[in-house]
Amino acid sequence: MNGVKSMGKSAIVIGAGIVGLATARALAIRGYQVTVIERSSKAVGASIRNFGMVWPIGQPEGKLYERALHAKSIWKEVLAGAKCWSQEAGSLHMAYQEDELEVIRQFVEVSAYRPVACLDAAGTLAKSPAVNPDGLLGSLYSADEMIVDPREAIAAIPGYLQATFGVTFIWDTAISQVAYPTVISGSKSWSADEIFVCSGQDFETLYPQQFSAAPLTKCKLQMMRLEAQPDDWRIGPALCGGLSFIHYHGFKAAASLPGLKARYEREYAEYLKWGIHVMASQNGLGEITVGDSHEYALTFDPFDREFINTMILDYLGTFAQFKSPKVFQSWHGIYPKMTNGATELVMTPESGVTIINGLGGNGMTLSFGLCDEVVGGTYRI
C-alpha cells in the first residue's frame, strides 16, 4: 500500500464510473472517509459500454504496461470482494497474411517481459474453437489479458466498497458546481478535505474553461453483443483481427508495423476512416461482445450508423466464427480522449481539487493503477 494514512481526512469523488470507483478505493484503503456522488441511479456511461477487457497487450512496455498489470492485480482483489465473474482468458491476434505474421514475430522477439508467443495455425486453433481456419497462418498469444463483465462489475463494486471500507454513495445527484471545499447540487451541498472529479465528459460542465483549454476531444464508438452461445460453448481467449495491430500503441515495438499500416490504408481505407478495428470477448453468461469503431468530435450525431455495424461484423467473419452469430443488442459509448498523445489528464484546477480524465479507451485497463498512483502520491507525468 502506497502513500500515507489520511489521519481522518474526508474526500468527495464525483462520478461512479470506473475512474471514480478506482479513486474511491485508492482513497478508502488509505483511511479517507469517502463519499461518491453520481448523477444517475447507477453508472450508465462508457464504463459499462465496453468489452470488459483488462488489456495489458495494448500498452507499450515500461510505465503503462506496469500500470496495467498493477490495475489487473487490483481488479482481481476487487472482483473477488464483489463476487463478480472474471476470466484470465488471455488474447489471440490472428494473422492471415505474411506481413501480419512478421509483426507478431518481431513483437514477440522484442517483448522481454511479456508472456507472449507466436503460434502456428494448429497452435492457434488449439487455443480457441472460434478462430476461422481459412487461410490462417498463425497468431500472437498473450496470457496477460483478463475479461470482466463491465455491466455486472461496475454495478457491484459500489456495494463492495460500501461494505468493506464504509464508502458512502449518493445517487441521482448531479453536481453543478465545485467551489473548494464544497460541491453543490441545487440547494444541497457537501464539503470535504479533498475533491476528485472523475465524471468523464461531465468534466466539461464543471470546469468548462479548463476543458476547452485542455487537449481533449471525444470519441464515439459503436458495439454489439451476440446472444449467449448454445451448449455453454466458449471461445477461450479474447479474439482480435489484424487491424488491432495498428490501433494499440504496444505494437509499435514491431519494426515492420509501418509497412502493415500502409497496406491497411490501401485495402481498408473505409475501415480506417471510421476507426474500425475488430475484437470479441465473451462474458460469464456466454454472450459475446464485438466492436468497435472510433469517431472523434466534440458533438456527435446521436444515431448509430448501421453500415458501421455491418462493416464490423463483416471483418469479424474473416477471423472468427461462432455457433450463434445473432446480435441481440447494439449501442454506442462516448468518452474523452487526449489529442496530444498523452494517456490521461490529471490536473488541479484549484487547490484541493483533482481532475482525473482522458484515459480514452483504456479506462478498464489502467484506471485502478492510475488512480492508485495519483492518490498514493507516486504519479508522474
C-alpha positions as CSV (number, residue, x, y, z in Angstrom):
1,M,0.0,0.0,0.0
2,N,1.5,3.3,-1.1
3,G,1.1,6.7,0.4
4,V,0.4,7.9,4.0
5,K,-2.7,7.4,6.1
6,S,-5.1,10.2,5.8
7,M,-5.3,10.9,9.5
8,G,-9.1,11.0,9.3
9,K,-9.4,13.2,6.2
10,S,-12.5,13.2,4.0
11,A,-12.8,13.1,0.3
12,I,-15.6,13.5,-2.3
13,V,-15.4,11.7,-5.6
14,I,-17.7,12.9,-8.4
15,G,-18.7,10.1,-10.7
16,A,-19.2,6.3,-10.1
17,G,-17.8,5.0,-13.3
18,I,-14.5,3.1,-13.4
19,V,-12.3,6.1,-12.7
20,G,-14.5,7.2,-9.8
21,L,-14.6,3.7,-8.3
22,A,-10.9,3.3,-8.7
23,T,-10.3,6.7,-7.0
24,A,-12.7,5.8,-4.2
25,R,-10.9,2.6,-3.5
26,A,-7.5,4.2,-3.5
27,L,-8.7,6.8,-1.0
28,A,-10.5,4.3,1.2
29,I,-7.6,2.0,1.6
30,R,-5.6,5.0,2.9
31,G,-8.1,5.8,5.6
32,Y,-10.2,8.5,4.0
33,Q,-13.9,8.9,4.7
34,V,-15.1,8.8,1.1
35,T,-18.3,10.0,-0.5
36,V,-19.1,9.2,-4.1
37,I,-21.7,11.3,-5.8
38,E,-23.2,10.1,-9.1
39,R,-25.7,12.0,-11.3
40,S,-27.6,8.8,-12.3
41,S,-29.2,6.0,-10.4
42,K,-26.2,3.8,-11.5
43,A,-23.3,4.3,-13.7
44,V,-24.5,4.2,-17.3
45,G,-21.7,5.8,-19.3
46,A,-18.6,4.4,-21.1
47,S,-17.7,2.3,-18.1
48,I,-20.4,-0.2,-18.9
49,R,-20.3,0.2,-22.7
50,N,-17.1,-1.7,-23.5
51,F,-15.6,-5.1,-24.0
52,G,-14.7,-5.7,-20.3
53,M,-11.2,-6.2,-21.4
54,V,-8.3,-5.6,-19.0
55,W,-5.8,-5.3,-21.8
56,P,-2.0,-5.1,-21.0
57,I,-1.2,-6.2,-24.5
58,G,-2.2,-2.8,-25.8
59,Q,0.2,-0.9,-23.6
60,P,3.8,-0.2,-24.5
61,E,6.4,-1.8,-22.2
62,G,7.5,0.4,-19.3
63,K,5.3,2.6,-17.2
64,L,2.0,1.9,-18.9
65,Y,2.5,-1.9,-19.1
66,E,3.4,-2.0,-15.4
67,R,0.4,0.2,-14.6
68,A,-1.9,-2.2,-16.5
69,L,-0.5,-5.2,-14.5
70,H,-0.9,-3.3,-11.3
71,A,-4.5,-2.4,-12.3
72,K,-5.2,-6.1,-13.1
73,S,-4.0,-7.1,-9.6
74,I,-6.4,-4.6,-8.1
75,W,-9.2,-5.8,-10.3
76,K,-8.7,-9.4,-9.1
77,E,-8.9,-8.2,-5.4
78,V,-12.0,-6.1,-6.0
79,L,-13.8,-8.6,-8.1
80,A,-13.3,-11.3,-5.5
81,G,-14.7,-9.0,-2.8
82,A,-17.6,-8.0,-5.0
83,K,-18.2,-11.7,-6.0
84,C,-18.1,-10.9,-9.7
85,W,-17.2,-13.1,-12.6
86,S,-13.9,-12.8,-14.4
87,Q,-11.7,-14.9,-16.6
88,E,-7.9,-14.6,-17.2
89,A,-8.6,-15.6,-20.8
90,G,-5.6,-14.1,-22.5
91,S,-5.8,-12.9,-26.1
92,L,-5.2,-14.1,-29.6
93,H,-4.4,-11.7,-32.5
94,M,-4.7,-13.7,-35.8
95,A,-2.5,-13.4,-38.9
96,Y,-3.8,-14.3,-42.3
97,Q,-1.0,-12.5,-44.3
98,E,2.7,-12.8,-44.0
99,D,3.2,-9.1,-43.0
100,E,0.8,-9.7,-40.1
101,L,2.8,-12.7,-39.0
102,E,6.0,-10.8,-39.3
103,V,4.7,-8.1,-37.0
104,I,3.8,-10.9,-34.5
105,R,7.3,-12.4,-34.7
106,Q,9.0,-9.1,-34.2
107,F,6.7,-8.1,-31.3
108,V,7.4,-11.4,-29.5
109,E,11.2,-11.1,-30.2
110,V,11.4,-7.6,-28.5
111,S,8.9,-8.3,-25.7
112,A,11.3,-9.2,-22.9
113,Y,8.9,-9.3,-20.0
114,R,5.5,-10.3,-21.5
115,P,4.0,-13.8,-21.5
116,V,3.6,-13.9,-25.3
117,A,4.2,-16.4,-28.0
118,C,3.9,-16.7,-31.8
119,L,1.7,-19.7,-32.5
120,D,1.3,-21.5,-35.8
121,A,-2.1,-22.3,-37.2
122,A,-2.5,-25.6,-35.3
123,G,-1.5,-24.0,-32.0
124,T,-3.9,-21.1,-32.6
125,L,-6.9,-23.5,-33.3
126,A,-6.0,-25.4,-30.2
127,K,-6.4,-22.2,-28.1
128,S,-9.9,-21.3,-29.5
129,P,-12.5,-23.2,-31.4
130,A,-13.9,-19.9,-32.6
131,V,-10.9,-19.0,-34.9
132,N,-11.6,-19.0,-38.6
133,P,-9.2,-21.6,-40.0
134,D,-9.5,-20.5,-43.6
135,G,-6.1,-19.1,-44.7
136,L,-4.9,-18.9,-41.1
137,L,-1.1,-18.6,-40.8
138,G,-0.8,-18.2,-37.0
139,S,-1.4,-15.8,-34.1
140,L,0.0,-13.8,-31.3
141,Y,-1.0,-15.3,-28.0
142,S,-0.7,-13.3,-24.8
143,A,-1.6,-14.6,-21.3
144,D,-1.9,-11.2,-19.6
145,E,-5.4,-10.3,-20.6
146,M,-8.4,-10.6,-18.3
147,I,-12.2,-10.3,-19.1
148,V,-14.8,-8.9,-16.8
149,D,-18.4,-8.2,-17.4
150,P,-18.4,-4.4,-17.1
151,R,-22.2,-4.2,-16.5
152,E,-22.0,-6.6,-13.6
153,A,-18.7,-5.3,-12.2
154,I,-19.5,-1.6,-12.3
155,A,-22.9,-2.2,-10.7
156,A,-21.5,-4.5,-7.9
157,I,-18.3,-2.6,-6.9
158,P,-20.1,0.2,-5.1
159,G,-21.7,-2.4,-2.7
160,Y,-18.2,-3.9,-2.1
161,L,-16.6,-0.5,-1.3
162,Q,-19.5,0.4,1.0
163,A,-19.4,-2.9,2.9
164,T,-15.6,-3.2,3.1
165,F,-14.5,0.4,3.5
166,G,-17.6,2.4,4.5
167,V,-17.7,4.4,1.3
168,T,-20.9,6.4,1.0
169,F,-22.7,6.6,-2.3
170,I,-25.1,9.3,-3.2
171,W,-27.1,8.6,-6.4
172,D,-29.3,10.6,-8.7
173,T,-27.4,13.8,-7.8
174,A,-25.8,15.9,-10.4
175,I,-23.1,18.2,-9.1
176,S,-23.3,21.5,-11.0
177,Q,-20.6,23.5,-9.2
178,V,-17.3,22.9,-7.4
179,A,-16.1,25.6,-5.1
180,Y,-13.5,24.0,-2.8
181,P,-14.1,22.6,-0.2
182,T,-17.7,22.4,-1.3
183,V,-19.6,20.7,-4.1
184,I,-23.1,21.9,-5.0
185,S,-26.2,20.3,-6.4
186,G,-29.2,22.7,-6.4
187,S,-29.9,23.6,-2.8
188,K,-27.7,20.8,-1.4
189,S,-24.0,20.9,-0.8
190,W,-21.3,18.7,0.7
191,S,-17.7,19.5,1.8
192,A,-14.5,17.5,2.1
193,D,-10.8,17.9,2.5
194,E,-10.2,16.7,-1.0
195,I,-12.4,16.6,-4.1
196,F,-11.8,14.4,-7.1
197,V,-13.6,15.0,-10.4
198,C,-13.9,11.6,-12.2
199,S,-17.0,12.1,-14.2
200,G,-15.8,11.6,-17.8
201,Q,-17.3,14.1,-20.2
202,D,-19.2,15.8,-17.3
203,F,-15.9,17.5,-16.6
204,E,-16.9,19.8,-19.4
205,T,-19.8,21.1,-17.3
206,L,-18.0,21.6,-14.1
207,Y,-14.8,23.2,-15.4
208,P,-15.7,24.4,-18.9
209,Q,-12.8,26.8,-19.2
210,Q,-10.2,24.1,-18.3
211,F,-12.0,21.6,-20.6
212,S,-11.9,23.8,-23.6
213,A,-8.2,24.7,-22.9
214,A,-7.2,21.1,-22.5
215,P,-6.0,18.9,-25.4
216,L,-9.2,16.9,-25.3
217,T,-11.7,15.6,-27.8
218,K,-14.4,13.0,-27.5
219,C,-14.7,9.6,-29.1
220,K,-17.9,7.8,-30.1
221,L,-17.7,4.0,-30.5
222,Q,-20.3,1.5,-31.7
223,M,-20.5,-2.0,-30.3
224,M,-22.8,-5.0,-30.4
225,R,-23.5,-8.1,-28.2
226,L,-24.2,-11.6,-29.6
227,E,-26.6,-13.8,-27.7
228,A,-25.3,-16.5,-25.3
229,Q,-23.7,-19.3,-27.2
230,P,-25.6,-22.6,-27.2
231,D,-24.5,-25.6,-25.1
232,D,-22.2,-23.4,-22.9
233,W,-19.8,-23.1,-25.9
234,R,-16.8,-20.9,-25.0
235,I,-14.4,-19.0,-27.4
236,G,-11.5,-19.1,-24.9
237,P,-9.2,-16.0,-25.3
238,A,-10.4,-12.6,-26.5
239,L,-10.1,-12.6,-30.3
240,C,-8.6,-9.9,-32.4
241,G,-8.2,-9.2,-36.1
242,G,-5.1,-7.7,-37.8
243,L,-6.5,-4.1,-37.7
244,S,-5.9,-4.1,-33.9
245,F,-2.2,-4.2,-34.5
246,I,-2.3,-0.6,-35.8
247,H,-4.8,0.6,-33.1
248,Y,-2.8,-0.2,-30.0
249,H,0.5,1.6,-29.2
250,G,2.0,-1.6,-27.7
251,F,2.6,-3.0,-31.2
252,K,4.8,-0.1,-32.3
253,A,7.6,-2.1,-30.9
254,A,7.5,-4.2,-34.1
255,A,9.7,-2.6,-36.7
256,S,7.6,-3.7,-39.7
257,L,4.4,-2.2,-38.4
258,P,4.5,0.9,-40.6
259,G,4.5,-1.4,-43.7
260,L,1.5,-3.3,-42.4
261,K,-0.3,0.0,-41.7
262,A,0.4,1.2,-45.3
263,R,-1.2,-1.9,-46.7
264,Y,-4.2,-1.5,-44.4
265,E,-4.5,2.1,-45.6
266,R,-4.8,0.9,-49.1
267,E,-7.0,-2.1,-48.6
268,Y,-9.1,-1.0,-45.6
269,A,-9.4,2.8,-46.2
270,E,-13.1,2.9,-45.3
271,Y,-12.5,0.9,-42.1
272,L,-9.8,3.3,-41.0
273,K,-11.9,6.3,-41.9
274,W,-14.4,5.2,-39.2
275,G,-11.6,4.0,-36.8
276,I,-12.8,0.4,-37.0
277,H,-10.8,-2.5,-35.6
278,V,-12.5,-5.6,-34.5
279,M,-12.3,-7.7,-31.4
280,A,-14.5,-10.2,-29.5
281,S,-14.8,-11.1,-25.8
282,Q,-17.1,-13.5,-24.0
283,N,-18.7,-12.9,-20.6
284,G,-19.7,-15.4,-18.0
285,L,-23.2,-15.8,-19.5
286,G,-21.7,-16.9,-22.8
287,E,-22.6,-13.6,-24.6
288,I,-20.0,-12.2,-27.0
289,T,-19.3,-8.5,-27.2
290,V,-17.9,-7.3,-30.6
291,G,-16.7,-4.0,-31.9
292,D,-15.7,-1.3,-32.4
293,S,-15.5,2.0,-34.2
294,H,-13.9,5.4,-33.3
295,E,-15.3,8.7,-34.4
296,Y,-13.7,11.9,-33.0
297,A,-15.5,15.2,-32.4
298,L,-16.9,17.4,-29.6
299,T,-20.5,16.8,-30.7
300,F,-21.9,13.6,-32.4
301,D,-24.9,12.6,-34.3
302,P,-27.0,10.7,-31.6
303,F,-27.9,7.9,-34.0
304,D,-25.9,4.8,-34.7
305,R,-24.7,4.1,-38.2
306,E,-25.9,0.7,-39.4
307,F,-23.3,0.4,-42.0
308,I,-20.6,0.6,-39.3
309,N,-22.1,-2.4,-37.5
310,T,-22.2,-4.2,-40.8
311,M,-18.5,-3.5,-41.5
312,I,-17.6,-4.7,-38.0
313,L,-19.5,-8.0,-38.5
314,D,-18.1,-8.5,-42.0
315,Y,-14.5,-8.1,-40.7
316,L,-15.2,-10.2,-37.7
317,G,-16.1,-13.1,-40.0
318,T,-12.6,-13.0,-41.5
319,F,-11.0,-14.3,-38.3
320,A,-13.8,-15.7,-36.1
321,Q,-16.9,-17.9,-36.4
322,F,-19.4,-18.5,-33.6
323,K,-22.0,-21.1,-33.0
324,S,-24.6,-18.4,-32.9
325,P,-23.9,-15.0,-34.7
326,K,-27.2,-13.5,-33.6
327,V,-26.9,-9.9,-32.5
328,F,-29.3,-9.0,-29.7
329,Q,-28.0,-5.6,-28.5
330,S,-26.2,-2.7,-30.1
331,W,-25.2,0.6,-28.6
332,H,-22.7,3.4,-28.7
333,G,-20.5,5.0,-26.0
334,I,-18.7,8.3,-25.7
335,Y,-15.5,9.1,-23.8
336,P,-13.0,11.9,-23.6
337,K,-9.6,11.3,-25.3
338,M,-6.4,13.3,-25.3
339,T,-5.3,14.8,-28.6
340,N,-1.6,15.3,-27.8
341,G,-0.6,11.7,-27.4
342,A,-0.9,11.7,-23.6
343,T,-2.5,8.7,-22.0
344,E,-4.5,10.6,-19.3
345,L,-5.3,14.1,-17.9
346,V,-4.5,14.7,-14.3
347,M,-4.9,18.3,-13.3
348,T,-5.6,20.6,-10.3
349,P,-7.9,23.4,-11.4
350,E,-7.9,24.8,-7.8
351,S,-6.3,23.9,-4.5
352,G,-7.8,20.7,-3.1
353,V,-9.4,19.6,-6.4
354,T,-8.0,16.9,-8.7
355,I,-9.4,16.0,-12.1
356,I,-8.7,12.6,-13.5
357,N,-9.9,12.2,-17.1
358,G,-8.9,11.5,-20.7
359,L,-8.0,7.8,-20.4
360,G,-9.5,7.3,-23.8
361,G,-10.4,3.6,-24.4
362,N,-8.1,2.4,-21.7
363,G,-10.3,3.1,-18.7
364,M,-10.9,-0.6,-17.8
365,T,-7.2,-1.4,-18.3
366,L,-5.5,1.5,-16.5
367,S,-7.9,3.2,-14.1
368,F,-7.2,1.2,-10.9
369,G,-3.5,1.5,-11.4
370,L,-3.5,5.2,-12.4
371,C,-5.8,6.3,-9.5
372,D,-3.8,4.3,-7.0
373,E,-0.7,6.3,-8.2
374,V,-2.5,9.6,-8.1
375,V,-3.9,9.2,-4.6
376,G,-0.7,7.5,-3.4
377,G,1.5,10.3,-4.5
378,T,3.6,8.2,-6.9
379,Y,2.0,9.5,-10.2
380,R,4.4,11.2,-12.5
381,I,3.5,12.7,-15.9
